[in-house]
Amino acid sequence: MNKYTLLVIIAFISINLNGQNNLKLDHNELKTWYLFDLTNDSIVGISAQKAFTFLNNKKSSEVIIGVIDSGMDIQHEELKDNIWLNKDEIANNKIDDDANGFIDDVNGWNFVGDLTFQNYEYERIIMNPDLADNKKILNKAKKLYKTSFKEAIKDIKSTKISLDRLEKSHETFTKYFNKSDYTFKEILEIKTLEPDLTHEILEVQNYIASINRISEISPIYNPIDLNTKNIIVNRISALKKRYQTERIQTSGNTVKNDYRATLGDDLTNIDDTGYGNNNVSVNIENEEHSTHVAGIIRLIRNNDKEVDSTNHTLIMPIRILGSGDEHDKDVALSIRYAVDNGAKIINASLRKEFSPYKAMVYESIKYAAEHDVLIIIAAGNESLNLDLNFRYPNDSKDLTTEFTNNVIVVGASNPYYGKNLACDFSNYGKFNVDIFAPGYSIFSTTPNNSYNFKEGTSMAAPVVASIAGLIRSYYPQLSANQVKEIILNSGTKINFKVNTPGSLNKKVAFSELCSSSSIVNAYNAIIMADKLSNEQ
């Protein structure tokens, strides 16, 4: 990590935390802040423990939540017992036992097969201008490609400088210690006047100081453990992966190579199904997103004590994402796959700017509505007003009217009750975003039995999906439409002005950021669901 990158990170963290009520949460508390209660903890969480206490000893039923996302680690210690199992399919016999059109789909389906790279939608439009609805969209795609390409060139230069620098440092320290698994503690104990070695030691000291400063600004980040081995080696490995990806993005071939062609399906034909494969765990080392989302839906943790009231939830993994944009056809078919195989809730933590075959997706959303399935969609992370900007998938064709009532679009919120309650990166919209949910520094599962913090509306959406899962498990008689209305009408109402995402100086009423003017609240939702259920 070079000095420039560190300064950017420090500045970003400082901006995001500026003005929040004096940070009180330590590293462990941050792992579960989104479960806290505003009244008891002064943190705008979802009041999870209150909800679980109310539900104690109540009968629950199984509910399946489809996760349309990237590859998922279904063997993770916290997920493996709650991964959906297709009981009508015999594993690995190469026969479509349940005649659903997908061979050996024991745990879900992977619509993009072994692909790890996909084109961005603007690249597909440049390759095939007929995909653009009009010339304005075509020009917009070309402009976005040029901007993205320039940024990628800058990124790859920065990555290469950092990589070369670290490899030189590693070579120097390996030669000095006659081993490669040295620690920072050993480096700091070196006594030398040799100029090159002294310079390398100084670089390590600066790196440690920078990381520790970041950890002081935000407890999400741990300070450097000087006894940890292979810190530089692991950083080199990560940079090499990034460099490989950036080389592909800057090769000029991304608007020439149709990565999708290897799957052999007709992208214009929604009836052309069965492509892809049954391996839902492809490329999980580089695709942490889905595993993190699943953990948010699946389990609740309270430091060392697990408070787990989500055993009713089964996760159905559906892979449509690699590096690049998802195809509309895959989005549409993944929704139908989830519906046809028993999901009552679908989480789609994905958003893109262009959607050439959006009609396919609209019809699938309607199909889900007809089968009483609720869809939760992340609002996106561009600080955009979605009442003025189309993002896909969505439930409005004109930005003013919804064509169905089974979709919840979710923005991301911060822990602290104040002007920075809305995450600075979150998209928003009085009409086209329904509710906000915790999306800052969410601690959850990552591949290979690991855990980490991530942030984004991608993390906020599964918080809502998890609450929807609770409601549909304990009150299965309630419809998808009713669950949506319960969630939107039971949130923590925010009646003050906040900073508009993307601007520290422009304040608006929270009611201008989402239709419910609320942060989702599990306890309030359960109380409302219980009351409505008893009245039916």
N, C-alpha and C positions, 0 to 999 in steps of 0.2 A: 504494500500500500504506500503510494507516494505522499509527499507532504500536501500537495494540492488536494488529493482525494480526502485526506484527513480533515483539512480545513473546511471543505464542502460539507462533510458529515457533521462536523461540530456546528457550523453555521445553521444547517438544516434543523438539527436538534434544538438549538437555542431559539430559533424562530418558532418552532412548533410548541415549545414549552413557555415562551414568553407570555407573561400575563396570567398564567394559570395560578390557582391558589397554592402558593408555596408547596412544592412537592413534598408529600409526606410518605409516599409509598416506597418501601425498600424493594430489593430485587425479588424476594419471595412473594411479597404482597402483590407485585405487578403480575405474577403468574395467574392470579385469580381475581384481579380487580373487577373484571367485567361481571362477576357473580355478586358483587357487593350490593348493598342497599343504601339508597341516598339518605334515608332517615337515620339509620344506625351508623353508617360509615362516612357520610358526607362525600360519597363517591357515586357517580351516576352509573351504577351497574344495573343488573336485571333482577335483583332481589331473588336470586335462585334458591337460597336456603329457605326462605319463607315459603316459596312454592313447594319445595320438597317436603317441608314439614306439614303443609296442608294436605299433600297427596299421600302422606304416610298411611299405610294400611288400606288405601283405596285400591281397587282392582284395576289392572291395566291390561291392555291387549297389545299384540305385536303390531308395529307399524314399520313400513319400508320407506326409506328415504333414498331416492336416486340422486347420485352425485355426478353431474355432468362436468367433466374436468379433465385433468391430465392423468398420467399413470399413478396408481395408488399402491402403497405398500400394504397389501392385505394380510401380511404375516406380522405386522407390527404387534408388539405385545399388548397394546391397549385397544387394538382394532380387530384382531383375528377372530375373536369369539362373537363378534357382532357384524360380520360380513354376511351379506345375503347369500343364501344357498338355494339354487334352483333345484328343488327336490325331484322335479320331473325329468332331469337331465342326468345321464350317466357320464361320468367324467372320462374324457380321453378315448372314447370309443369311435370317434369320428362319424357319429350318427346324430342327426337332429331328433333326439328321442321325443321331445315335446312338440315337435312340428311347429316351432315358432319362427323358423327361418334362420336360426343361428345355431351352428353346430358346436356342441360342447360348451355352451354358455353357462357354466356351473356357477360362476360368481358375478357375471355381468358380461359386458361386451366392449371390445376395443375397435372403434370404427376406423381408426387410422393405422391399424396393424403395427408394423415395426417402424413406421416413420417417426423420426425424431425432429426433423425439420419440415416446416410447412411455409408456403409463401404467405406474406401479408396480403390482405385483401386489396390494398392499393397496387401491389405488384401484379396481382391477377387481372386487375382492371387495365393496367398498362399493357399486359400481354394480350388481352382481349378487350378492346375498347367497347365492344357491344354489351359488356356487362354493366356499363355505366348507364343510368337512366337518362342522363342528358350530358351535354358538353361541360356544364359547370362541375359535375361530379368527376368527369374525366380529368379536367384541369386540376381539380382539387387533389385527385390521386397522384398526378404527376408532381405537383408541388410538394406533397407530403413525402413522396419518394426521395426527391432531391434533398429535402431537409433532413430526413432520416439517414440518408447516405452520408451527408456531411458530418452529422453527429457520430455516425459509426466510424468514420475515418479518424475523427478526434479520439474516440474511445480506444481504437486499436493502437494508435500511436502511444497513448498514455499507458495502456496495458503492456505494450512491448517494452517501454522504458522501465516500468516497474518490474517486469519479468526478468529482463537483463540484469537489472540492479540486484535483485534478490538472488539470482543464480550466481552472480559474482561473489556476493556475501557468503552464500552457502559454500562455495568452493574454497573461499579463504578460511572459514571456520572449520570445515571438514579437514583441510590440510593441517591446521593448527592442532586440532584435537585428535587427529587420526581416527575419527569416527564421524558418522553423519547424524547421530541421534543426541546431539548436545542440547543443553538447555540454556535459556537466557541467563539463568543464575551463573552458570559456568562462564558465559561470555563476559558478564559484568565483573567476574573475579580475575580476569586476565590482567596481568601486569606486563606492560610492554611499552617501548618507545618507538617501535617500528611504525612508520607513518601510515602505510596502507591498513594495517591491522587496527591502529588507533582510530582511523577514520570509520572503519566498519563498526567498531564498538560504539562510537558516537552516534552512528545511524540507528543502532539498536536502542540506545538510551533515548533518543528522540522519539522513536516509534513507541516505546513503552510509555513515555510521558504523555504522548498524544492519546493513546488508547485509554490510559487511566483518566485523562481529563474528560474524555467522552463518557466514561463510566460515572464520573462525578456529576456531569450534567444530566445524564439519564441513567437510572438504575437498571434499565433493560440490559445494558452492556456490562459484562463482568470486567473487572480490571485484569491485567495480565498476570497469570500464574507463572512465576519465574521458574518453577520446577517442571513445567510441562515440556516434554520432548517434541521435537520435530515441528515447532511452530513455523519456522521458515520453510521447511520442506512442504508442509501442508498448504502454506500460502502459495508456493510455487505451483503445486498441483492444481489449485483452484484457478490461478492465473492462466495456466496452460489450457484448461478447459474453456475459460472465457475467451482466450486468444483464438482458439480453434473456431469457436462460434463466430467471433467478430470477423475472422478471415473470410468465412463463408458469406457473411453479410456485406462485406466490402469487395467481394470478388467480381462484382458486376454480373454474376450469373443468376442472381435471385430474380431478375426479370426475364431470364431465359430458361431456367430450369423449372419444369413443372414437377415438383416433388410428388404431387398427388397421383401422377399418371401411373405409377407402379401398382396402385391398387386396382386399376382396371375397371372402375365403375363409371357410370354415366352420371355426372354431377347435375344434369338437368332433369333426371328421372327419379322421382321420389319412390317409385315402385322397384327400382333396382337396389335390392337390399342384400344382406348376407355377406358383404365384403368385410374386410378387416379380419380380426381373429379374437380368440377368447382370452388372450393374455392381457389382463387389465393392469399389470405391473411393469409394463415396458418403460425403461429409461427412468426408473424412480430416483436414481442417484442425482439426476439433473432436473427432475420434475417433482419438487417437494410440495407443490401447491395443493394437489388433491389430498395427499396424506394429512396435511395441516387442516384443511377444511373438514375432513372426516372426523378428525379428533375433536374439533370444536362441536360438531354435531353430537358426537358419541359420548364423550365423558366429561365429567366435572371433577376438578381436583381442588383440594384445599390444603396447600402445602404438602406435608407428608401424609395427611389423612385424605383418603379418597372418599368423596361424597358422590356416589354413583347412583343416580336415579334414572339412567337412560338405558337400562338393559332391555327395555321394550323396543329399542331402536335397532333396526338392521340397515346397514349401509349397502346400497347397490352401486358399485363402481361402473361408470361408463366413460371410457376414454375417447375424447375427440380432440385433445389439445397436444401439440408439441411446441416447438419454437416457431412462432408465427401465429396467424389467425385461424380460428376454426372455420370450417366450411358450413354454409347454411344448411346444406343437405344433412350433414352430420348432426347439427343441432336439432333439426326437425325429426330425424329418425331416432335420435337418442331420447327425445321426449316421448315419442311413441313407444320405444322399447321399454322405458320405465313404466309407462302407463299400462301397457299390455302385460307386464310381468309383476304387477301388483303394487307398485309404488303409490303412496297416497300423497307424498310430498316430493318435490324435485328441487334441488339446489343447483343453480347455475351461476357460479361466480365467474362470469365472463362477460366481456363487453367489447364491441368493435365499432368503428366509424362507418364502414361501408357494408352493405348487405344486398348483393345482387339478386339473391333468390329469397328475399324476405317473405314472400308470399307462402313459401313452403313452411317457414317457421310459424307464421301467423296461423296457418291451418292446424299445425300440430299443437299450438297453444289452445286453440279452440277444442281440439280433440281431447286434450287433458281436461278442459273445463267440462266437457260432456261426460267425462268419466270421473268427475268429482276429485280431481287432483290439483293440489295447490302448488304453484311454482314461485320460488323465491329467487330473485335476480339481483346481483350486485349493481349498484348505480354506476360504478367506475371511478377512476382516480385521477381526474384531469382538472379538478376545480371548475367544472363547467356547469352552466345552467341548462339542464336538460329540457326546460320549457322552450329553449331557443335552439337546441342542438340535438339532432337525432343520434342516438346510440342504440346498438342492437345486441341481443334481442330485446324487444319491448312489447308493451301491450297497447300501444297507440300508433295509429297510422298517420295521424295529423298533428300530434303533440297537444291536442285539446280534448279528445274523447277516447275512452277506453273501449276496445271492441270485445272485451271479456272481463269477468270479475274474479279471476282465479290467480292473479299475479300480484306479488308484493315486490316493489323495487326499494332497495335498502341503501341508505347512506351510512357513513361511518362517523362515530362520535368518540370524543376523548373522555377521560375519567372525571374531569373536574367541572363542577357546577359554576360556570362563568362564561366570559365572553368568547373563550376558545373552545366551547363545547363541541362545535362541529369540527371534525378533522380538516386541516387546511387543504388536504389533497382531494377531499370527497367531492364528487359531483352532487348536484342538488337540483331542486325544482319544486315549486309549490304544487304543481299538478303531476309531474312525471316521476317524482320520488315520493314514496308513501310514508316512510318512517326511517328514523336513524337507529343504529344499534352500535354497541361497542366495536370499534375497528382499529383502535390504536394499541399496539404492543400486546397482541393476543398470543398467549403461550399455548402451544398445542403440539401434537405429534408430528414428527418428521421421519423420513425413511431410516430403516435399520435401527429401530428401537431408540431413536433419539428424539429430542424435544427442542423447540426453539420458539422465539418470538417472531411474529410477522405482523404486518399491519396492512390495512387496505379495506375497501368495501367488500373484497373477497372474503375477509374474515368476519365482517359484520353480517353478511347474508346468512352464513350457517348458524350464527347466534339466533337469528329469527327462525331458521329452519328447525333448530333444536327445540325451541318453544312451541312451534307448530306441531312437532312430533310429540311433545308432552300432551298437548291438547287432544290430538287425534288418537293417542294411546289410551288416555283415561276417559275421554268423552267421544268414542268412535261414532256416535249417532249424529254428531255435528258435521255439517257439510263443509267443503272447501271454502265456499263463499262465507259461511258463518265464521269459520276460523280466521279468515282474512279480516272480517269486520271486528272480531274480538281483539285481534292483535293491534289493529289500528286505533281502536277506541279505548284501549286499556293502558296505553303507554304513559310514561311520566311526562306530563304536559310541561312544555317550556314556554314561559310567558314573558321572556325578556329578549333583548337584542343581543346578537352574537356577531362575531366577525364573519363576514362572507368568506367561504373557502376561496383561497387564492389571494385574499386581500386582508392585510392587518389593519387597514384604516377605514374600510367600508363596513358599517354595521347595519344589520337588518333584523327584523323580527324573525324568530326561529320559524314562525308560521310561513315565512316566505321560502324556506328551504325544503319543506315537505308538507304533504297534504294533511297529515295528522298532527303536526306541530309537536311531535313526541319522540322520546327515546323508548324503545321497546322494553316492557317489564313483564317478566315471567309470572310473578306472583299475582299482579293485577289481572293478567290474562287468564290464569287458572281460576281465580275467583269469579270472573265474568263467565267463563265457560261452564263452571259448576252451576251457577245461577241459571244460565240459559238452558242447560241440560235438564235441570229440575223442573223448568217451566214447560218443557216440551212433552 
